[in-house]
């Protein structure tokens, strides 16, 4: 059974026992999380969401992704160089059931 869920402004195709990395949720490790915004479940599409459908998951980890380096500059100007780094926070979730 497969489903398409929406969380964190993004859409994910999931099946049972899948492990996904999503935008950070305020849920502790080991707790359950329920996704109510199900766009499609088992071939049935919603308008925009499938009524009565939900996807349950278990939070495995909260962490930060790899660091990306951002370097901006304007050519021919000596004082307009800027270097930044960013690590995107994420939540690792294992899908336990699709209802």
Buried (B, 14 or more C-beta within 10 A) or exposed (E): EEBBBBBEEEEBEBEBEBEBBBEEBEBEEEEEBEBEBBBBBEEEEBEEBBEEBBBBBBBBEBBEEEEEEEEEEEEEEEEEEEEEEEEEEBBBBBBBEBE
